[in-house]
Amino acid sequence: LNKDLTVQYPDYVCRVTADEADIGKGHLSRFQDVDTKTPTILTTSQLLTTGVDAPTCKNVVLARVVGSMTEFKQIIGRGTRVRDDYGKLWFNILDYAGSATEKFADKDFDGDPVWISESPIDGAVPALPPVESEPDEEGKEPFGGEGMVREPPSDDRRKFYFDGGQVAIVAHLVYELDPQGKQLRMVRYTDYAGERVRDLVPNSRELRETWADLRTREQLIAHLEQRGISFAELAEQVGRPEADSFDLLCHLAFNAPLRTRRERAQRLRSERKVLFEKYGPEARLVLDELLEKYAEHGDAQFKLPDVLHIPPISEHGRPAEIIEMFGGVDELRDAVDSLQRELYAA
C-alpha cells in the first residue's frame, strides 16, 4: 500500500511502510505512545522487526513465514516489554504461518538460565525507611491504612462496529506443549478433552466403571479439571447442554452415542423397575425424585447426605427419617449406589 491508501484506514488501524516518510513515522510514534488510544492496530512488513519499542503492545501477529531465528526473536521482542502501570504483564503471539511453533521447538531458544554466582548476605537485612505520602483531595491517604493499594479506574472498553458480514466462533483451540516441553501444537478443545480422557482410561467400559463409583468419579473429575477441562465448556462446545457428563466424555474419547440425562433416567425407570420394587412406597418416591433431580441438574444430585436437605426430598422429613425409610444408612447408600450403577449400565 502507498501512503495515499494508508491514510484512508480507520483511526484504530494504521499501515506503515518504508516509503511513507513522516506520515508513517507519525503513525508509528502514536502507536508507541502509551497514553494514546489509537491506533490500536499497526500493520507493517519489516519496520517493527527491530529498533521499535512499543511498551503496551499485547499482540504480535505473524502473517508470513519467518525463516531466521534472529529475526523471529526480534519480532516477538516487540511484545516482551512490561508496563505494569498500564496493565501490560503479558502478550500473545498469533501465528498464521507456523513460525512460532517451529522456532520455539529449537533446543537453543529458551534453555535453563545460566547460574553466574551466589553471594550470601551476612547479618540481618536492614529495614526500609517508611514511605511518606501526601493526602489526596479528599483528605485520605493514597494507600489504605491496612496496606491496600487503590488501583486507578480502568478506561471504558470501546466497541468497534463493522458493516455487513457475519461473525461467529468457528472453533475453540488449545495450545499444548509436548512431553519434552519443546513442540507447541494446536488442537480443538473437544479433541484435547478426548485425548486427556484416553490418557486416564483406555476404553469406554473402564470409563463406565470409574464413573459409576462416586469416589473414583470424583478422582477422574479432579484429574480432568487439573488439565483445564470443564464439563460446562464441553457441553457448550458440543451444543448439547442437556447431555450427561459421562456421555460427553465417552462421546469425545470413544465416539459413543451422545445421550441426554433425561433419556438415561427414562430408560432406568422403564427397564430397571426391579430396583424400585425392592423398597416401600415412600422410599421408591425418594429414589424417583432423586432420579428426576439428576435429569434436570446432573449427577451431582447423588451426593449423600447433602441431597437429603434439598427439596423435594427434604419434604419427606428429617434426614434420619428418610434414612429409616430404607432401613438404615448402609441401605440408603446401597440404594443410591445401585441407582447410579444401573443408570450407567448401558
C-alpha positions as MATLAB code, in Angstrom:
seq = 'LNKDLTVQYPDYVCRVTADEADIGKGHLSRFQDVDTKTPTILTTSQLLTTGVDAPTCKNVVLARVVGSMTEFKQIIGRGTRVRDDYGKLWFNILDYAGSATEKFADKDFDGDPVWISESPIDGAVPALPPVESEPDEEGKEPFGGEGMVREPPSDDRRKFYFDGGQVAIVAHLVYELDPQGKQLRMVRYTDYAGERVRDLVPNSRELRETWADLRTREQLIAHLEQRGISFAELAEQVGRPEADSFDLLCHLAFNAPLRTRRERAQRLRSERKVLFEKYGPEARLVLDELLEKYAEHGDAQFKLPDVLHIPPISEHGRPAEIIEMFGGVDELRDAVDSLQRELYAA';
ca = [
       0.000    0.000    0.000;
       1.215    3.505   -0.677;
       0.831    6.430    1.671;
      -2.337    7.700   -0.026;
      -4.149    4.469    0.754;
      -2.677    4.289    4.232;
      -4.304    7.459    5.493;
      -7.720    6.080    4.500;
      -7.510    3.401    7.179;
      -9.762    3.880   10.285;
      -8.231    5.692   13.230;
      -7.651    2.466   15.150;
      -5.853    0.715   12.237;
      -2.746    2.061   10.504;
      -0.454    0.633    7.855;
       3.159    1.799    7.885;
       5.564    1.154    5.013;
       9.110    2.223    4.386;
       8.324    4.866    1.743;
       5.836    6.896    3.761;
       8.418    9.099    5.429;
       6.945   11.441    8.033;
       3.378   10.172    7.625;
       4.380    6.627    8.509;
       6.655    7.781   11.338;
       3.784    9.799   12.768;
       1.516    6.752   12.876;
       4.321    4.707   14.416;
       5.096    7.264   17.134;
       1.418    7.437   18.119;
       1.323    3.643   18.344;
       4.351    3.689   20.647;
       2.903    6.389   22.908;
       1.451    4.628   25.974;
      -1.013    7.447   26.625;
      -2.754    7.354   23.238;
      -5.674    5.058   22.487;
      -5.231    4.996   18.704;
      -4.020    3.408   16.562;
      -4.893    0.100   18.223;
      -3.625   -1.987   15.292;
      -0.454   -1.283   13.349;
       0.499   -3.339   10.294;
       3.861   -3.320    8.592;
       6.171   -5.523    6.568;
       9.611   -5.099    8.153;
       9.531   -1.886   10.158;
       8.639   -3.468   13.513;
      11.251   -6.194   13.268;
      13.846   -4.286   15.262;
      14.545   -0.917   16.834;
      10.939   -0.131   17.850;
       9.826   -0.039   21.474;
       6.046   -0.352   21.946;
       5.618   -0.997   25.705;
       1.853   -1.636   25.639;
       1.854   -3.974   22.615;
      -0.121   -7.068   23.708;
      -0.445   -8.944   20.414;
       2.213   -9.804   17.854;
       0.708  -11.262   14.668;
       2.855  -13.264   12.251;
       1.279  -13.370    8.780;
       4.323  -14.677    6.905;
       6.943  -17.357    7.392;
       9.927  -16.128    9.410;
      12.959  -18.179    8.451;
      15.590  -16.542   10.626;
      15.744  -17.338   14.348;
      17.317  -13.933   14.998;
      14.570  -12.137   13.100;
      11.926  -14.177   14.945;
      13.350  -13.171   18.329;
      13.439   -9.527   17.242;
       9.823   -9.611   16.082;
       8.352  -11.151   19.218;
      10.564   -8.847   21.241;
       8.086   -6.076   20.374;
       5.700   -7.702   22.868;
       8.062   -8.584   25.710;
       8.163   -5.086   27.213;
       6.431   -4.874   30.608;
       4.409   -1.882   31.809;
       2.546   -2.957   34.926;
       1.228    0.585   35.445;
      -0.736    0.139   32.189;
      -1.706   -3.481   32.824;
       0.863   -4.824   30.356;
       2.155   -8.005   32.001;
       1.667  -10.455   29.106;
       1.372  -10.672   25.326;
       0.001  -13.072   22.698;
       1.657  -14.432   19.577;
      -0.888  -15.021   16.789;
       0.886  -17.225   14.289;
      -0.752  -17.806   10.895;
       2.324  -19.329    9.229;
       3.676  -21.807   11.804;
       6.877  -19.901   12.507;
       6.317  -19.674   16.273;
       5.726  -23.419   16.596;
       8.899  -24.158   14.660;
      11.108  -21.600   16.356;
      10.013  -22.376   19.906;
      10.905  -26.033   19.285;
      14.557  -25.013   18.804;
      16.635  -26.533   21.615;
      18.751  -23.384   21.967;
      15.851  -20.912   22.020;
      14.949  -20.935   25.723;
      17.226  -23.160   27.787;
      17.804  -23.136   31.524;
      19.128  -19.827   32.923;
      22.868  -19.673   33.369;
      23.933  -19.638   37.023;
      26.539  -16.941   37.483;
      27.284  -16.587   41.191;
      25.819  -16.782   44.655;
      26.575  -14.202   47.354;
      25.302  -14.946   50.888;
      24.000  -11.994   52.888;
      25.719  -11.567   56.238;
      23.622  -10.259   59.092;
      20.094   -9.013   59.154;
      18.615   -7.213   56.189;
      18.139   -3.529   57.093;
      14.548   -2.368   57.196;
      13.395    0.028   54.518;
      12.544    3.555   55.677;
       8.815    4.354   55.873;
       7.287    5.920   52.774;
       5.796    9.347   53.342;
       2.727   10.138   51.261;
       0.629   13.214   50.818;
      -3.152   13.079   51.425;
      -5.326   13.203   48.339;
      -8.005   15.777   47.598;
     -10.466   14.046   49.932;
      -8.018   14.114   52.820;
      -7.377   10.344   52.657;
      -4.045    8.650   52.395;
      -3.356    7.365   48.875;
      -2.523    3.992   50.423;
      -5.086    2.443   52.765;
      -4.375    2.063   56.442;
      -4.038   -1.715   56.088;
      -1.584   -1.554   53.197;
      -4.200   -1.769   50.449;
      -3.350   -0.049   47.186;
      -6.190    1.735   45.439;
      -5.971    0.905   41.770;
      -6.668    3.702   39.278;
     -10.008    3.417   37.496;
      -9.763    1.472   34.269;
     -10.716    3.093   30.990;
     -14.053    2.186   29.455;
     -13.794   -0.584   26.884;
     -14.543    0.571   23.363;
     -16.838   -1.210   20.942;
     -15.948   -1.485   17.278;
     -18.617   -1.835   14.624;
     -18.458   -3.013   11.033;
     -20.928   -3.005    8.183;
     -22.093   -6.250    6.620;
     -20.857   -9.800    7.007;
     -21.251  -12.234    9.883;
     -19.095  -13.035   12.912;
     -19.078  -16.457   14.557;
     -16.783  -18.591   16.742;
     -15.673  -21.380   14.442;
     -13.541  -23.312   16.950;
     -12.198  -23.275   20.482;
      -8.494  -24.162   20.341;
      -5.965  -25.291   22.928;
      -2.197  -24.809   22.682;
      -0.273  -27.668   24.275;
       3.419  -28.426   24.740;
       4.699  -31.905   24.021;
       6.104  -34.039   26.922;
       9.581  -32.628   26.259;
       8.280  -29.066   26.559;
       9.628  -28.113   23.140;
       6.999  -28.518   20.445;
       3.865  -26.380   20.618;
       0.791  -27.846   18.949;
      -2.722  -26.549   18.438;
      -5.795  -28.784   18.866;
      -9.533  -28.282   19.188;
     -10.742  -28.094   22.763;
     -13.043  -31.101   22.276;
     -10.234  -33.188   20.733;
      -7.956  -32.175   23.591;
     -10.571  -33.347   26.135;
     -10.954  -36.684   24.359;
      -7.186  -37.238   24.405;
      -6.960  -36.494   28.114;
      -9.751  -38.977   28.868;
      -7.936  -41.691   26.893;
      -4.782  -40.926   28.872;
      -6.649  -41.800   32.086;
      -8.875  -44.710   30.981;
      -8.163  -46.999   28.000;
     -11.723  -47.791   26.908;
     -15.388  -46.952   27.413;
     -16.027  -49.971   29.669;
     -13.436  -48.849   32.213;
     -14.697  -45.272   31.960;
     -18.210  -46.531   32.760;
     -16.968  -48.470   35.806;
     -14.983  -45.470   37.020;
     -17.937  -43.138   36.597;
     -20.453  -45.422   38.346;
     -18.498  -45.187   41.637;
     -18.791  -41.740   43.206;
     -15.305  -41.875   44.756;
     -13.456  -42.859   41.586;
     -15.623  -40.427   39.604;
     -14.509  -37.525   41.795;
     -10.877  -38.532   41.257;
     -11.386  -38.610   37.494;
     -13.101  -35.223   37.506;
     -10.269  -33.760   39.614;
      -7.674  -35.049   37.117;
      -9.584  -33.517   34.202;
     -10.017  -30.184   35.989;
      -6.262  -30.057   36.614;
      -5.843  -30.319   32.847;
      -8.220  -27.410   32.229;
     -11.287  -29.428   31.171;
     -14.701  -28.036   32.136;
     -17.893  -30.039   31.603;
     -19.917  -26.866   31.124;
     -17.485  -25.713   28.428;
     -17.571  -29.130   26.754;
     -21.380  -29.148   26.681;
     -21.354  -25.664   25.137;
     -18.778  -26.657   22.519;
     -20.736  -29.753   21.528;
     -24.020  -27.824   21.604;
     -25.730  -30.267   23.986;
     -26.131  -28.667   27.436;
     -28.647  -31.366   28.419;
     -26.147  -34.197   27.796;
     -24.883  -36.328   30.652;
     -21.282  -35.572   31.651;
     -20.308  -39.234   31.304;
     -21.803  -39.368   27.810;
     -19.885  -36.233   26.842;
     -16.579  -37.845   27.814;
     -17.488  -41.173   26.217;
     -18.587  -39.435   23.019;
     -15.449  -37.301   22.695;
     -12.985  -40.029   23.711;
     -14.543  -43.159   22.177;
     -17.135  -41.830   19.681;
     -20.060  -43.287   21.674;
     -23.664  -42.093   21.125;
     -24.460  -38.871   22.963;
     -27.452  -39.258   25.274;
     -29.267  -36.743   27.428;
     -29.720  -37.119   31.162;
     -33.474  -37.473   30.757;
     -33.045  -40.287   28.243;
     -30.955  -42.188   30.771;
     -33.472  -41.529   33.543;
     -36.398  -42.722   31.426;
     -34.533  -45.856   30.393;
     -33.827  -46.674   34.032;
     -37.471  -46.206   35.022;
     -38.750  -48.453   32.237;
     -36.072  -51.168   32.108;
     -34.913  -51.434   35.721;
     -38.199  -51.475   37.644;
     -36.935  -54.234   39.911;
     -34.579  -51.731   41.516;
     -37.519  -49.662   42.778;
     -39.653  -52.645   43.755;
     -37.176  -53.616   46.477;
     -38.315  -50.683   48.628;
     -41.511  -49.364   50.150;
     -43.717  -46.678   48.540;
     -42.055  -43.697   50.259;
     -38.525  -44.958   49.580;
     -39.432  -45.556   45.915;
     -40.745  -41.983   45.721;
     -37.452  -40.658   47.154;
     -35.474  -42.604   44.534;
     -37.745  -41.363   41.743;
     -37.322  -37.746   42.920;
     -33.575  -38.271   43.093;
     -33.637  -39.544   39.520;
     -35.681  -36.530   38.414;
     -33.195  -34.148   40.040;
     -30.436  -35.912   38.097;
     -32.381  -35.484   34.827;
     -32.676  -31.743   35.462;
     -29.340  -30.875   37.056;
     -26.821  -33.713   36.663;
     -25.164  -36.458   38.671;
     -24.031  -34.130   41.473;
     -27.503  -34.782   42.946;
     -26.399  -38.266   44.095;
     -24.113  -36.927   46.791;
     -25.069  -38.082   50.284;
     -26.049  -36.745   52.772;
     -26.285  -33.320   51.067;
     -29.185  -34.287   48.833;
     -31.337  -35.185   51.856;
     -31.504  -31.483   52.746;
     -32.728  -30.344   49.289;
     -36.423  -30.176   48.227;
     -38.398  -32.132   47.287;
     -36.515  -34.932   49.044;
     -36.238  -32.926   52.264;
     -40.033  -32.649   52.338;
     -40.248  -36.327   53.328;
     -38.862  -35.494   56.768;
     -35.594  -35.111   58.569;
     -32.541  -36.987   57.235;
     -32.893  -39.592   59.978;
     -36.494  -40.226   58.958;
     -35.566  -40.576   55.284;
     -32.769  -42.967   56.188;
     -35.227  -45.055   58.181;
     -37.404  -45.500   55.064;
     -34.540  -47.543   53.571;
     -33.736  -49.451   56.769;
     -30.523  -47.623   57.729;
     -27.565  -45.623   56.499;
     -25.877  -48.520   54.706;
     -29.112  -49.496   52.990;
     -29.691  -45.927   51.766;
     -26.142  -45.682   50.449;
     -26.501  -49.052   48.734;
     -29.772  -47.893   47.111;
     -28.172  -44.729   45.734;
     -25.069  -46.635   44.551;
     -27.312  -49.193   42.823;
     -29.245  -46.356   41.194;
     -26.033  -44.940   39.751;
     -24.696  -48.314   38.593;
     -27.941  -49.119   36.793;
     -28.076  -45.585   35.368;
     -24.708  -46.067   33.640;
     -25.095  -49.798   32.949;
     -25.569  -49.155   29.244;
];
